[in-house]
């Protein structure tokens, strides 16, 4: 059942390449891509409906021998950590395809690459073999590089190459760590579960965990490995930015949580204060740098660096509640950042600029973009942690769980939340309020094609903010088992019990 989710997009990409030609290539390619990803989204919901909440084992497990000589097996499975991220990936891929301009150049290649990108991300989230995870982790690099290099902005070549170099270094470090885990432990297999039981000397754990932290830290990205992200976002098209911020950055936090904390809990406990400090630096740096930006898209990009730091803070704390908070922050940030990048893309499409110094008054009900402005206000409020939205519950859980362990770092990260309100208030006040700028008067109307994806995300942000249990209950048992790997049975952790 799980393989269908991985290989259906590959089949869709093959159909696009072999059949969607001729004069109707753009329309055919778009239809095939939408049908394919819609099926994947529905299939994810089917898997979720059959998922046993509270189960301690991998579900929908598939194990097929592949290259036994090197320890590579096709072993995949789903648990409470990967299921929410798989659903997020399917949803945002659907939104990215739907929001793509219908007249995009080279449509067959574009839609095929987006589907292959989806396959790489899903495969990484469900892989239960370290080498298989690495293959899928590297697979998503190629489509994303091409999506930036071909359909990006004026400096797309520079941004794509920079992304490629950083991610290649990330992959080398991760592969080296995986090889070290297997060889130092004397195992002939890269299968994840057996490797959890091995005990390595603490010095070796520090070296391997350090390689994983830097490798996945590049992907998140954490300061000082972040410089590729703003360039990639600014030059990427809007749908690609949605996928990059909403899903692809989560491969880094997922990898640290699954392979870093999960495999090296002793070394993690020693490094935890340093990791919390690292998270604080990323939060404050991203927030202060976002304040200085005049490009709307670059401001949102730096805000992503800050908000991903909250995930590392929660993971550093490593309590049952904090790990649930980390998953919630990943999901919440994915939805909010996708909404913000979508709206910035619509503003740029209608006005021809993202310069905060030029734009103003876009909430004008007659000649501006009132609905887009209203949705932007909602997205900004969610990112700033206003109650009633998913951003609030995610950040509240992070701070509530981390404060007893790291009070200073948590308080400084809370300052970062206040700074989020500052730079997004500057953006909203300058761009959407006041008298409509003369340079951007009489804007073309926003069609439902532009509105629908943003409305879907806005509704999701509000619903999960009002009913966070729909988001937390999937991950409670799995995340608790990451820090209690030898427990025979782990009951779901109630947030109310943890608070008491």
ChimeraX attribute file (.defattr): number of C-alpha atoms within 10 A of each C-alpha:
attribute: neighborCount
match mode: 1-to-1
recipient: residues
	/A:1	13
	/A:2	19
	/A:3	16
	/A:4	14
	/A:5	23
	/A:6	20
	/A:7	19
	/A:8	19
	/A:9	27
	/A:10	21
	/A:11	16
	/A:12	22
	/A:13	25
	/A:14	16
	/A:15	17
	/A:16	25
	/A:17	17
	/A:18	10
	/A:19	13
	/A:20	21
	/A:21	15
	/A:22	8
	/A:23	8
	/A:24	9
	/A:25	17
	/A:26	22
	/A:27	16
	/A:28	18
	/A:29	26
	/A:30	23
	/A:31	16
	/A:32	20
	/A:33	26
	/A:34	21
	/A:35	15
	/A:36	20
	/A:37	25
	/A:38	16
	/A:39	18
	/A:40	26
	/A:41	21
	/A:42	15
	/A:43	18
	/A:44	23
	/A:45	15
	/A:46	12
	/A:47	18
	/A:48	17
	/A:49	10
	/A:50	10
	/A:51	17
	/A:52	15
	/A:53	17
	/A:54	19
	/A:55	17
	/A:56	21
	/A:57	16
	/A:58	17
	/A:59	17
	/A:60	16
	/A:61	17
	/A:62	17
	/A:63	13
	/A:64	10
	/A:65	10
	/A:66	12
	/A:67	11
	/A:68	11
	/A:69	9
	/A:70	11
	/A:71	18
	/A:72	19
	/A:73	23
	/A:74	18
	/A:75	21
	/A:76	24
	/A:77	22
	/A:78	23
	/A:79	25
	/A:80	26
	/A:81	23
	/A:82	22
	/A:83	22
	/A:84	22
	/A:85	24
	/A:86	23
	/A:87	21
	/A:88	22
	/A:89	28
	/A:90	26
	/A:91	22
	/A:92	26
	/A:93	28
	/A:94	26
	/A:95	23
	/A:96	21
	/A:97	21
	/A:98	19
	/A:99	21
	/A:100	19
	/A:101	15
	/A:102	12
	/A:103	9
	/A:104	12
	/A:105	12
	/A:106	13
	/A:107	23
	/A:108	25
	/A:109	16
	/A:110	23
	/A:111	26
	/A:112	25
	/A:113	22
	/A:114	25
	/A:115	26
	/A:116	25
	/A:117	26
	/A:118	31
	/A:119	22
	/A:120	26
	/A:121	26
	/A:122	28
	/A:123	27
	/A:124	27
	/A:125	27
	/A:126	27
	/A:127	26
	/A:128	24
	/A:129	24
	/A:130	27
	/A:131	23
	/A:132	22
	/A:133	26
	/A:134	19
	/A:135	16
	/A:136	20
	/A:137	24
	/A:138	19
	/A:139	19
	/A:140	22
	/A:141	19
	/A:142	14
	/A:143	21
	/A:144	22
	/A:145	22
	/A:146	19
	/A:147	22
	/A:148	26
	/A:149	21
	/A:150	16
	/A:151	17
	/A:152	21
	/A:153	16
	/A:154	12
	/A:155	15
	/A:156	24
	/A:157	18
	/A:158	16
	/A:159	24
	/A:160	23
	/A:161	17
	/A:162	18
	/A:163	22
	/A:164	18
	/A:165	12
	/A:166	18
	/A:167	21
	/A:168	16
	/A:169	14
	/A:170	23
	/A:171	22
	/A:172	15
	/A:173	20
	/A:174	27
	/A:175	20
	/A:176	14
	/A:177	23
	/A:178	19
	/A:179	16
	/A:180	16
	/A:181	23
	/A:182	19
	/A:183	13
	/A:184	13
	/A:185	15
	/A:186	11
	/A:187	14
	/A:188	13
	/A:189	20
	/A:190	25
	/A:191	23
	/A:192	20
	/A:193	13
	/A:194	11
	/A:195	18
	/A:196	16
	/A:197	12
	/A:198	15
	/A:199	13
	/A:200	15
	/A:201	11
	/A:202	13
	/A:203	10
	/A:204	15
	/A:205	22
	/A:206	18
	/A:207	14
	/A:208	23
	/A:209	25
	/A:210	19
	/A:211	21
	/A:212	25
	/A:213	25
	/A:214	20
	/A:215	28
	/A:216	28
	/A:217	23
	/A:218	26
	/A:219	25
	/A:220	28
	/A:221	25
	/A:222	26
	/A:223	20
	/A:224	12
	/A:225	17
	/A:226	19
	/A:227	16
	/A:228	21
	/A:229	25
	/A:230	19
	/A:231	19
	/A:232	29
	/A:233	26
	/A:234	24
	/A:235	24
	/A:236	27
	/A:237	21
	/A:238	26
	/A:239	24
	/A:240	25
	/A:241	25
	/A:242	28
	/A:243	27
	/A:244	21
	/A:245	25
	/A:246	27
	/A:247	28
	/A:248	24
	/A:249	23
	/A:250	27
	/A:251	20
	/A:252	25
	/A:253	26
	/A:254	22
	/A:255	24
	/A:256	23
	/A:257	25
	/A:258	18
	/A:259	22
	/A:260	23
	/A:261	21
	/A:262	19
	/A:263	27
	/A:264	22
	/A:265	20
	/A:266	15
	/A:267	21
	/A:268	23
	/A:269	14
	/A:270	12
	/A:271	15
	/A:272	21
	/A:273	17
	/A:274	12
	/A:275	21
	/A:276	27
	/A:277	21
	/A:278	19
	/A:279	29
	/A:280	27
	/A:281	21
	/A:282	27
	/A:283	32
	/A:284	24
	/A:285	20
	/A:286	28
	/A:287	29
	/A:288	18
	/A:289	16
	/A:290	26
	/A:291	19
	/A:292	11
	/A:293	17
	/A:294	15
	/A:295	18
	/A:296	24
	/A:297	25
	/A:298	23
	/A:299	22
	/A:300	27
	/A:301	24
	/A:302	25
	/A:303	27
	/A:304	28
	/A:305	28
	/A:306	31
	/A:307	29
	/A:308	27
	/A:309	31
	/A:310	30
	/A:311	29
	/A:312	30
	/A:313	32
	/A:314	32
	/A:315	29
	/A:316	28
	/A:317	25
	/A:318	26
	/A:319	19
	/A:320	26
	/A:321	26
	/A:322	25
	/A:323	30
	/A:324	31
	/A:325	32
	/A:326	29
	/A:327	31
	/A:328	26
	/A:329	28
	/A:330	25
	/A:331	25
	/A:332	29
	/A:333	27
	/A:334	27
	/A:335	29
	/A:336	29
	/A:337	28
	/A:338	29
	/A:339	27
	/A:340	26
	/A:341	29
	/A:342	28
	/A:343	23
	/A:344	20
	/A:345	24
	/A:346	20
	/A:347	22
	/A:348	16
	/A:349	14
	/A:350	16
	/A:351	19
	/A:352	12
	/A:353	17
	/A:354	19
	/A:355	15
	/A:356	18
	/A:357	11
	/A:358	14
	/A:359	23
	/A:360	24
	/A:361	24
	/A:362	29
	/A:363	21
	/A:364	18
	/A:365	11
	/A:366	11
	/A:367	16
	/A:368	25
	/A:369	23
	/A:370	17
	/A:371	16
	/A:372	23
	/A:373	23
	/A:374	15
	/A:375	19
	/A:376	24
	/A:377	19
	/A:378	20
	/A:379	27
	/A:380	25
	/A:381	21
	/A:382	27
	/A:383	27
	/A:384	24
	/A:385	20
	/A:386	17
	/A:387	15
	/A:388	18
	/A:389	28
	/A:390	30
	/A:391	29
	/A:392	21
	/A:393	24
	/A:394	28
	/A:395	28
	/A:396	17
	/A:397	21
	/A:398	30
	/A:399	23
	/A:400	15
	/A:401	25
	/A:402	27
	/A:403	16
	/A:404	11
	/A:405	16
	/A:406	19
	/A:407	12
	/A:408	15
	/A:409	21
	/A:410	25
	/A:411	15
	/A:412	16
	/A:413	29
	/A:414	20
	/A:415	15
	/A:416	27
	/A:417	21
	/A:418	14
	/A:419	22
	/A:420	27
	/A:421	19
	/A:422	16
	/A:423	23
	/A:424	24
	/A:425	17
	/A:426	13
	/A:427	26
	/A:428	21
	/A:429	15
	/A:430	18
	/A:431	25
	/A:432	25
	/A:433	16
	/A:434	14
	/A:435	14
	/A:436	19
	/A:437	15
	/A:438	11
	/A:439	12
	/A:440	18
	/A:441	14
	/A:442	14
	/A:443	14
	/A:444	12
	/A:445	12
	/A:446	17
	/A:447	8
	/A:448	10
	/A:449	12
	/A:450	19
	/A:451	17
	/A:452	14
	/A:453	20
	/A:454	27
	/A:455	16
	/A:456	14
	/A:457	24
	/A:458	22
	/A:459	12
	/A:460	17
	/A:461	24
	/A:462	19
	/A:463	15
	/A:464	22
	/A:465	23
	/A:466	16
	/A:467	14
	/A:468	17
	/A:469	12
	/A:470	11
	/A:471	19
	/A:472	22
	/A:473	18
	/A:474	25
	/A:475	26
	/A:476	26
	/A:477	26
	/A:478	29
	/A:479	30
	/A:480	23
	/A:481	21
	/A:482	22
	/A:483	18
	/A:484	15
	/A:485	18
	/A:486	11
	/A:487	10
	/A:488	8
	/A:489	14
	/A:490	17
	/A:491	13
	/A:492	20
	/A:493	20
	/A:494	16
	/A:495	17
	/A:496	8
	/A:497	8
	/A:498	12
	/A:499	10
	/A:500	6
